[in-house]
Each structure stands twice: as C-alpha cells, then as structure tokens.
C-alpha cells in the first residue's frame, strides 16, 4: 500500500504502534471528522482514505490507552509551564518519557504509556494532561506555520501520575465535615457545576491555543449540562479572533465527544468509514501561503 504524504505516513506509523489517529484541520487543531476523537482508528484503509481526501490534514493522536498519555507544557506570552515542570522533576514526579516533542508555541509534549486517567488542566501553572477522552496534534503537523518536532525518542514503559502532579502543584484544602439535612445534601448533589467563568478564560487564550482552549472549555460546559455557557464560549472565542465557522465546528465536536460517552470508555481499533468534513477555507488559504 502506497503511504502517501508525510502526514499520512506518520499516521500509518502511529497506527502500527497501536495508537488510534484521526485528521485535524490543516494548520489547526480542530478535528475534521464528524465525531472528533471518537472516530480515531488504527485501520490503515481508513487512514489512507482520510489523508488522500485531505493530504494537508494535521495528525491527531487519541490519548489514553491504547494511545499514549501526554503531559503538555505550554509556553505563551502570559506564562510558561516549564517552572512547574521543573518543580515536578525535582520532586521525582517526571519519569523518562518515550518521546519529547517541541510544540509550535515553544512548549513541550512528553509522551508516556497510556492509562485510563482523566484529562486535566492547571491554568495558572500552564500545564495540561491528555489521557482518556483527549487527543494531541503530533509531528509532522504544523500550526501557524510552525511544526511539531521530535526532540528525543527512547524506550520507556513509564506512566505519568497526574493526580500526584496536581497534589503537588495545587493542593486542595481538606473539606471540613459538616452535618447537613438529607434534603440539603440532595439539592447540592443535583446542583449543576458552575462553569460560567470559562468564557472569560477562553477570551484570554493566545493564538495557537484558542481552538484547543475552546474545545476543552466546551467539553466542561457539556459535562455540566450548561448550554447557555456554550453560547458565551462561542462569543468569547469569536472576540478572541477565531473564525465563526471554526468556533461552530469546535463546539459541535465537543458536544459530540463529551456527550457521546464518559472519559475512559474503550475505543474500537477499527471503525466504519468516516467522511472527512472540508477544512475551514481560511485555514486552507493560510496553509497554502505557508507551503509557498
């Protein structure tokens, strides 16, 4: 079987390694299949079909077993995740990864053996964790004309313990035991989680992280059942500079992924053929300018 473009070849290699993949928008991070990471597969025929339809599509790897877990160390104008990463290293909480990838922002992805942990985010430390129910963009993909590049690869069976990292970097105060009436407890349990603050967070995201930030926040809003916040998120993302079509695509993808099944649900390695949706025209033009 002919392996096509360099991105198609990379997708085939990840699939050979047992990591499910799917295409993302050229020059961006938004899934261009109908159900986002839920469409990820190791099936070579489907991979060939996707990348022959859109050779410029970025390569997205679905995280969490059987895919990898990935620690994402961000680096933007408003801050860097490397101080927190170095703190974790000093405490012995950063085992040797199987790969280190330099991201377009100048940050880093550290790849570990996949687990069933939940995704995580520590905004003030500029760290993200991608496991079950998440995905990352992988080499040789590009965002904003800048590539994801392999810094190192080495054999490693290590896993990353996100709960210990969170405990060190952001310890939560222990709740004080209280006696509350049964009805009050039930009302508290039924009360939806407040996610109204996420719109302001999305509005503050820098270029290169806006799509991923919107997708993450929209997932949280869907999980909380707060459809009103989805409208606020869309408005904030447009104000931050995202194209309206891109915003709509990202939110619909989050609704499909967060609403379809809980984190940790198993993925089938082979799926029925899935159609690639056309990439946003603005992104295609940007990519053509980069290629030229």
C-alpha positions as CSV (number, residue, x, y, z in Angstrom):
1,X,0.0,0.0,0.0
2,X,1.3,3.4,-1.0
3,X,1.8,5.6,2.1
4,X,1.1,9.0,0.5
5,X,2.1,12.3,2.1
6,X,4.5,12.7,5.1
7,X,1.5,13.2,7.4
8,X,-0.3,10.1,6.1
9,X,2.9,8.2,6.6
10,X,3.1,9.4,10.2
11,X,-0.5,8.4,10.8
12,X,0.3,4.9,9.5
13,X,3.3,4.6,11.8
14,X,1.3,5.7,14.8
15,X,-1.4,3.1,13.8
16,X,1.3,0.4,13.5
17,X,2.3,1.3,17.1
18,X,-1.3,0.7,18.2
19,X,-2.2,4.4,18.6
20,X,-5.6,5.4,17.1
21,X,-5.4,8.5,14.9
22,X,-7.7,10.9,13.0
23,X,-7.2,14.0,10.9
24,X,-7.4,17.6,12.2
25,X,-7.7,20.8,10.2
26,X,-4.7,21.8,8.1
27,X,-2.7,24.3,10.1
28,X,-5.0,23.8,13.1
29,X,-6.2,21.6,15.9
30,X,-9.9,21.1,15.2
31,X,-11.0,17.5,14.2
32,X,-12.4,17.3,10.7
33,X,-14.2,14.0,11.1
34,X,-17.8,14.1,12.3
35,X,-17.2,12.7,15.9
36,X,-13.7,14.0,16.6
37,X,-11.5,11.7,18.7
38,X,-14.3,9.1,18.7
39,X,-13.5,8.4,15.0
40,X,-9.8,7.6,15.8
41,X,-8.7,4.3,14.3
42,X,-5.7,2.1,13.6
43,X,-7.3,1.0,10.4
44,X,-4.9,1.7,7.5
45,X,-7.6,1.8,4.8
46,X,-9.5,4.5,6.7
47,X,-6.3,6.4,7.4
48,X,-5.4,6.3,3.7
49,X,-8.9,7.4,2.7
50,X,-8.7,10.4,5.1
51,X,-5.3,11.7,4.1
52,X,-5.9,11.1,0.4
53,X,-9.0,13.3,0.7
54,X,-7.0,16.0,2.6
55,X,-3.2,15.4,2.4
56,X,-2.6,18.6,4.4
57,X,-4.6,17.5,7.4
58,X,-2.7,17.5,10.7
59,X,-2.2,14.3,12.5
60,X,-4.2,13.9,15.8
61,X,-3.5,11.0,18.1
62,X,-6.2,9.9,20.5
63,X,-4.7,9.8,24.0
64,X,-5.3,7.3,26.8
65,X,-4.8,3.6,26.5
66,X,-4.2,2.1,23.8
67,X,-2.8,5.5,22.8
68,X,-0.2,7.5,24.9
69,X,-0.7,9.8,27.8
70,X,0.7,13.3,27.1
71,X,1.9,16.0,29.5
72,X,1.6,19.3,27.7
73,X,3.9,22.1,29.0
74,X,2.6,25.3,27.5
75,X,4.6,28.4,26.7
76,X,2.9,31.6,25.8
77,X,3.2,35.4,26.3
78,X,1.2,35.2,29.5
79,X,3.3,32.5,31.1
80,X,5.3,29.3,30.9
81,X,4.7,25.8,32.2
82,X,8.4,25.0,32.5
83,X,8.8,26.2,36.1
84,X,6.1,23.9,37.2
85,X,7.5,21.1,35.1
86,X,10.9,21.6,36.7
87,X,9.3,21.5,40.1
88,X,7.7,18.2,39.3
89,X,11.1,16.9,38.2
90,X,12.8,18.0,41.4
91,X,10.2,16.0,43.3
92,X,10.8,12.9,41.2
93,X,7.4,13.0,39.6
94,X,8.6,13.2,36.0
95,X,9.8,9.7,34.8
96,X,11.6,9.4,31.5
97,X,9.0,9.7,28.6
98,X,9.1,7.6,25.5
99,X,9.2,10.8,23.4
100,X,9.6,14.6,23.9
101,X,8.1,16.8,21.2
102,X,8.7,20.5,20.8
103,X,5.3,22.3,20.1
104,X,4.8,25.3,17.8
105,X,4.5,27.7,20.8
106,X,7.9,26.6,22.1
107,X,6.4,24.4,24.7
108,X,6.7,20.6,25.0
109,X,4.7,17.4,24.9
110,X,6.1,14.5,26.9
111,X,4.6,11.1,25.8
112,X,4.1,8.3,28.3
113,X,2.5,4.9,28.3
114,X,-1.3,5.3,28.0
115,X,-3.6,4.8,31.0
116,X,-7.3,5.4,31.8
117,X,-6.7,8.6,33.8
118,X,-8.9,11.6,33.2
119,X,-7.7,14.7,31.3
120,X,-6.5,17.6,33.5
121,X,-5.7,21.2,33.3
122,X,-3.9,23.6,35.7
123,X,-4.3,27.0,34.1
124,X,-2.1,29.1,36.4
125,X,0.7,26.6,36.0
126,X,0.3,26.3,32.2
127,X,0.1,22.5,32.3
128,X,-2.3,20.2,30.6
129,X,-2.6,16.4,30.8
130,X,-4.2,14.4,28.0
131,X,-5.4,10.8,28.6
132,X,-8.7,9.0,28.2
133,X,-11.0,11.1,26.1
134,X,-8.4,13.5,24.8
135,X,-6.1,14.0,21.9
136,X,-2.9,15.8,20.8
137,X,-1.6,17.1,17.5
138,X,1.6,15.2,16.6
139,X,4.6,15.5,14.2
140,X,5.0,16.4,11.4
141,X,1.9,18.6,11.8
142,X,2.1,22.4,11.8
143,X,0.1,25.1,13.5
144,X,0.6,28.7,12.4
145,X,3.4,27.7,10.1
146,X,5.4,26.2,13.0
147,X,5.9,22.4,13.2
148,X,5.7,19.9,16.0
149,X,9.2,18.5,16.1
150,X,10.7,15.4,17.7
151,X,13.3,16.3,20.3
152,X,14.1,12.8,21.6
153,X,12.8,9.2,21.5
154,X,13.7,6.4,23.8
155,X,12.3,3.1,25.0
156,X,10.2,3.7,28.1
157,X,7.4,1.9,29.9
158,X,6.8,4.7,32.4
159,X,3.5,6.3,33.1
160,X,2.8,9.8,34.4
161,X,0.7,10.2,37.6
162,X,-1.4,13.3,37.0
163,X,-3.1,13.1,40.4
164,X,0.3,13.4,42.2
165,X,1.3,16.3,40.0
166,X,-2.0,18.1,40.8
167,X,-1.5,17.4,44.5
168,X,2.0,19.0,44.5
169,X,1.2,22.0,42.3
170,X,-2.2,22.8,43.5
171,X,-3.1,21.1,46.8
172,X,-6.8,21.3,47.6
173,X,-7.9,22.2,51.1
174,X,-9.4,19.4,53.0
175,X,-13.2,19.9,53.4
176,X,-14.4,20.3,57.0
177,X,-17.0,17.7,57.9
178,X,-20.5,19.2,58.3
179,X,-23.8,17.8,59.3
180,X,-26.4,18.8,56.7
181,X,-30.0,17.7,56.3
182,X,-30.6,15.0,53.8
183,X,-32.7,17.3,51.6
184,X,-29.9,19.9,51.5
185,X,-27.4,17.2,50.5
186,X,-29.6,16.1,47.7
187,X,-30.1,19.7,46.5
188,X,-26.3,20.1,46.5
189,X,-25.8,16.9,44.5
190,X,-28.4,17.9,42.0
191,X,-27.0,21.5,41.5
192,X,-25.1,21.7,38.2
193,X,-21.4,22.6,38.3
194,X,-20.8,26.3,37.7
195,X,-18.8,26.8,34.5
196,X,-19.8,30.4,33.8
197,X,-16.2,31.5,34.4
198,X,-14.9,29.6,31.4
199,X,-15.9,32.2,28.8
200,X,-13.5,34.8,30.3
201,X,-10.8,32.1,30.3
202,X,-11.4,31.3,26.6
203,X,-11.2,35.1,25.7
204,X,-7.7,35.3,27.2
205,X,-6.2,32.4,25.2
206,X,-3.3,33.3,22.9
207,X,-3.1,32.5,19.2
208,X,-2.2,28.8,18.7
209,X,-4.1,27.7,21.8
210,X,-7.5,29.2,21.1
211,X,-9.0,26.2,19.4
212,X,-7.8,23.8,22.0
213,X,-8.9,26.1,24.8
214,X,-12.4,26.4,23.3
215,X,-12.6,22.7,22.8
216,X,-11.6,22.0,26.4
217,X,-14.0,24.6,27.9
218,X,-16.9,23.4,25.7
219,X,-16.4,19.9,26.9
220,X,-16.6,21.1,30.5
221,X,-19.8,23.0,29.7
222,X,-21.4,20.0,28.0
223,X,-20.5,17.8,31.0
224,X,-22.1,20.3,33.3
225,X,-25.2,20.5,31.1
226,X,-24.9,24.2,30.8
227,X,-25.9,25.1,27.2
228,X,-26.1,28.8,28.0
229,X,-22.4,28.8,28.7
230,X,-21.8,27.3,25.3
231,X,-23.2,30.5,23.7
232,X,-20.9,32.5,25.9
233,X,-17.9,30.4,25.0
234,X,-18.7,30.9,21.3
235,X,-19.0,34.6,21.7
236,X,-15.7,34.8,23.7
237,X,-13.8,32.7,21.1
238,X,-15.0,35.0,18.3
239,X,-13.9,38.0,20.3
240,X,-10.5,36.3,20.7
241,X,-10.1,36.2,17.0
242,X,-11.4,32.7,15.9
243,X,-13.4,32.4,12.7
244,X,-17.2,31.9,13.3
245,X,-17.2,28.7,11.3
246,X,-14.2,27.4,13.2
247,X,-15.9,28.2,16.5
248,X,-19.1,26.4,15.5
249,X,-17.1,23.3,14.3
250,X,-15.1,23.1,17.6
251,X,-18.2,23.4,19.8
252,X,-20.1,20.8,17.8
253,X,-17.1,18.5,18.1
254,X,-17.0,19.0,21.9
255,X,-20.8,18.2,22.1
256,X,-20.2,15.0,20.2
257,X,-17.1,13.9,22.2
258,X,-18.2,14.9,25.7
259,X,-21.8,13.9,25.2
260,X,-21.3,10.6,23.5
261,X,-19.6,8.7,26.3
262,X,-17.7,9.3,29.6
263,X,-13.9,9.5,29.8
264,X,-12.3,6.1,29.9
265,X,-14.7,4.4,27.6
266,X,-12.9,2.0,25.4
267,X,-12.4,2.7,21.7
268,X,-12.7,0.2,18.9
269,X,-9.5,-0.1,16.9
270,X,-11.3,-0.4,13.6
271,X,-14.3,1.7,12.6
272,X,-16.7,2.0,9.7
273,X,-15.6,4.5,7.0
274,X,-15.9,8.1,8.3
275,X,-16.2,11.1,5.9
276,X,-13.8,13.9,6.4
277,X,-15.5,17.3,6.5
278,X,-14.0,20.1,4.5
279,X,-11.5,22.2,6.4
280,X,-12.4,25.9,7.0
281,X,-11.4,27.9,3.9
282,X,-9.5,30.4,5.9
283,X,-7.2,27.7,7.3
284,X,-6.6,26.2,3.9
285,X,-5.5,29.5,2.4
286,X,-3.2,30.1,5.4
287,X,-1.6,26.7,4.8
288,X,-1.2,27.4,1.1
289,X,0.7,30.6,2.0
290,X,2.9,28.7,4.4
291,X,3.7,26.0,1.8
292,X,4.5,28.6,-0.8
